[in-house]
């Protein structure tokens, strides 16, 4: 007997937090349902990753995420696959998926991983189409307050355990010596990600400690970041690594992870660092505080406060014991609360509930 089909609708399959979450989670959700992905855009680098995991991917190839013809294409896919539910991710796919499922009787699960308040032009369409949503899934208890209490479930992100043990080769890749301390930040170079605060914090650190910082990611803020690196005299200490597919390997060679974002959902990059057994300094925004308890499984610094970030980084730079203690607690927390099998069971419970309403 064939398993019920669930369509997961997403804008693209480029390397991003939401997209990587699907690659991590869906292979663990195939016991009860046949989870398939529909990508509204062209083929992306994660297309093959999903197919290698046995996930069927439908690619619509549109270059315009707001092309209204996508509504008909997605509706046709839902009907031809006899889908029992559609899960939508990110605002554009969210809107298209709601309208495509309208009057089909197919439940719509809106996975809220990106906020509409940063996209004012989507607020009205969101409000008008909310009656089409069967259930919302959010990442934190704080986010749940913004949605109907009876139709909203909290499911945090899943993260794989980091089994990349090639520390020596990873440190060689980063040109780190045996006594060097590698600080890594994985985050796109966009406004609001806190890179300017981080660089100001690094400039306050003692230069007699052998630390180096690696920024993984790319984006429109890169020219400004490069200028600040030069202006603060950090050119010999900070390296831009660009977009990478070997993030797990880079984390394996690092000693500290820093995450200065000013606004965030539940960050996959942060969870991956914790899973890699790295001590973390993160901004004290609500999403990070949902994962990190200060001085227990990581350190929190006031968002946008360079002096506080520098203070917390210095604690890790000067104490191997603190780094080791926090790293062990971080890894244990992720294995208990964010393992893919744990999160997959939560998602399957939601899918079973909405498909039997």
N, C-alpha and C positions, 0 to 999 in steps of 0.2 A: 504493500500500500504506500502510495507516494505521500510525502510530508507536505503540510500546508506551506504555501509560498508566502514569504514576507519580502516586500520590496523596500530597500533602503535607498532613499533618494538624496543625492548630494550634488553640489555644484560642479566639483572637479575632483580629480584624483592626483593633484600635485602633492608635494610633501608639506603637510600641515598637521596641526594637532588633531583636528576632527578626522581627517583622512587616515592618519596613522592609528587612531583609535579603532577605526573599522578593521584595519588589517590585523590589529591585536586581538580584537574581541570576536569577530564573526566566526572564525574557525572553531571557537568553543561553544557556539550557539546552534550547531547543526544537528543536535540530537533529536529535537522535537520538530523544528521548522526547517524549511529550505530557504535560507536567507540569501537573497540575491541583491546585487547593487545596481542601481541605475545612475549613471553619471551624465548630467545634462551637457557638460562640455566635451571637448575632444579627449582622446586617449591621453592619460597622464602616466607618470613613472610608477604609480602605485597600482595601476591596472594589472600588470603582470603579477605583482606581489599577491593580490587577491586571488587571481586565477591559479597561481601556484598552490594556494591554500584550499583549492577546490571550490572557490566562490564564483558563481556565474556573474559576469559583469555585462550590463547592457550600456552601450555608449551612444548618446544621442548626437553628439558632435556639434552642438550649437556654440557659436562664439558670443552669443548674447543671452545672458542668464535671464533676462526679462522678456525674451521672445515668447509671446502669448501662444505661438504654435506649439510650444513645449507642453502646454496643458493637454492638448489633444493627444500628443505622442505618449505622454505619461499615462493618461487615461486608457489608451489603447493597450499599453503594456500591462496595466493592472487587470484589464479584462481578459487579455489573451493568456496571461499566466494564471488566471483565476486566483489572484492574490487574496489572502485573507486579512492583510493589513499593510499599511505603508508607514514607514518611519522616515521623517524628514529632518534634515540637518542644515543649519545655517539659513539666514533669512530668505534668500532667493528661492532655494529649493523648498523651503517651508511654504512660501506663498503658492508656488506652482503645484506642490503636492496636495495642498488643501483643496485648491480649485479642481484639480484633476480627479480627486476622489469624490467630489460633490455629486450627490444623487446616485452614487454607485452602491451605497451601503457598506463600503469598505472602511474600516476604522482608520483614523489618522492619529499617529503618535508623533507629537512635535517634540523633538529632542532639542532643548534650548541650550545651545552651547555658545551662542553669540547674541549679544544684547541688541535689541532694537533701538535703545535710547541713543546709541551712537550713529544711527541711520534715521534721522528724522523723517525722511521721505517714505519710510516703511511703516511708520506708526499707524497711519490711518488704514492702509491695507491689512495690517495685522489685526487691528481692532475689529474691522468689518468681517474678517474671516475666522475670528476666534470661535464662533459657534460651530464651525466645521471640524474642530479638533476634538477627538475622543478623549485623549489623555496627554498630559505634558510630562516629560521627564527632564528633571533639572539635576545639576551636579552637587548642589549644596543646600543645606537647610535654609540658609539666608535667601537664596534665590527662590525657594519655594514660596516665600511670603508674597511674591509678586503674581502668583497664579492661583487658580481656584483650589482651595484646600482639599476638596474631595476628589479632584481629578488630576492631581499632581503627585508624582513619585520621585523621590530623591535616589539617584543612582550615580555614584562617583565614577570617575574614569578608571579604566583598567590599565595595568602596566605589567609587562613581562619582567621576570627576574633577569638581571643582567648576568649572563653566563660567560661573557667575554673576559677570560682570565689572562689575556696576553698583555699584561701590564708592561713588561719590558719593551715589547715592540711598540706599544702605544706611546710610551714615554720617549722612545727614540723618534717616533713620528713628530712629537711635539718639541723635540730637541731639549728635553729636560734631563739634567744630570741627576745623580743619586741624591743630592742634597737640595735640589730645587723643589719648590712648592708650586704646583700648577693650579691656578684658579680659573674655572671655566664658567662661561655664561652662554646658554643656548636660548636665543630669542631673536626674532626678526628685528631688523634695525628700523623700527617705526616709532613715531611719536607715542609717548605713553609707556614705552617699554623700560624706561629708566636708565638707559645707557649713559646719559649725561651725568646723572647722579652717581652712577658706578665709577665713571672715570674720575670725577671729582674726589670720590672716596679713595680710590687707588692712589691719587696724588698725595694724600695725607699719610699713607703708609710709610714706615721706615724703609729707606732704600738699602740699609745694611742687611736686610733679610732677603734671601734669594728667592723671590716670588716672580712668577710670570702669569699674565692673564690672557686667556684665549676667548675671543668673541665669535661664536658660531651663529651665522645667520646673515641675511642680506635684506636690503630694503631702502626706502627713500631717505632715511636719516643717515646713510653711510657717509656722504660728504661732510656732514656736520660732525659726525663721530671721528672721522679721520682728522679733521681740523683740530678738534679738541685734544686728541691724542698728541698731536704735534705741539699745540699750545701749552699743554701741561708737562711737556718733556717726558712723555711716556713711550716714545717710539721704540725704545729698547726693551720695554717691559710688556707691552700690549700688542697682540697680533690678531688681525682679522682673518678668520678662516673661511668666511663665506658660507654658502649653503652646503651642507654635507649629508651624505647618506651613511657615514660611518660614525655617527654620534656616539653609539655604544662603545666603540673602540676608543674614541677621544675621552669619554668619561672614565674608561678603565685606566687611562694614564694620568688622570687628574687626581688632585688631593682635596680640593674644595670646590663646591658649586655655589654660585651666587646668582640670585634672581631678583632684580630690583624693580620689577614691573609696577606701574602705578595703578593699573586696572587689568583684571584678568578673569577668565573663567577658571575652572580647575585645570591647571597647566600640566600637560603631558610631560613637558621638559623637566618640570620640577619633580614629578613622580618618577621619571626615569633616573634622575640623579639620586633620589632616595633609594631606588631599587638597586642602583649600582654601588650602594654602600658609601656614599659620599656625605660628609658633613655639609650642611647647607646654611647659607645666610640668605634670607628672603625678606621682601618687604612685608610689612604687617597688614596688608590688605585682607579683606574678609576671606577671599578664596584661598589664600595661602594659609591663613589661620585655621581653616577647616582641615588642613593636612598636618600642619606643624604646630607643636606646642613648644613655646620658647623654653630653651634650656633642657628639654626632654628628648626630642628627636630632631632638633635643629635650632637655629637662632633666628630671631625676627628683629628687623631694624625698621625704624620709622620710614614710611614711604617718602621718597624725595629728600631724605636727610642724609647728606653725604658724610657728615661727621659720625652719625650713628652707624652707618654701614662700615665706615673705616674702623670704628671701635669694635664691632662684632667680628669683622675679618681679622683684626689683630689678635683677638682671643684665640682664633683657630690657628693663625700663623705661629703663635708662640707656645702652643700647648698640644703636643701629640696626644696626650691623654684625653683632652676635650674632643679633639677630632675623632678619635677612636670610639669614645663612648657615644657621641651623637650619631656617628655613622652606623653603629650596630643597632641602635634604637630605631633609626630611620628605616633601615632595611627590614627589620622585624615588623614595623608598622605597615609598610607597603605589602609585604607578603600576607599579612593577616587581613587587611582591608581592601586591597586593590588587585589581588591576583585575578587573572582573566577568568578562571573558573568560578570564582566568587561573584564577580560582576555579571558574568554570563547567566548565572542562575537567577539573578535579580531581573535581568531583561526578559528571560524566558517566562518568568512569573507574570510580568506585565503583558507580554504577547498572548499568553494563555488566557488571561483575564479578558482582554479586549476582543479576542476572537471568539469568545463564547458568550458575549453579552446578548 
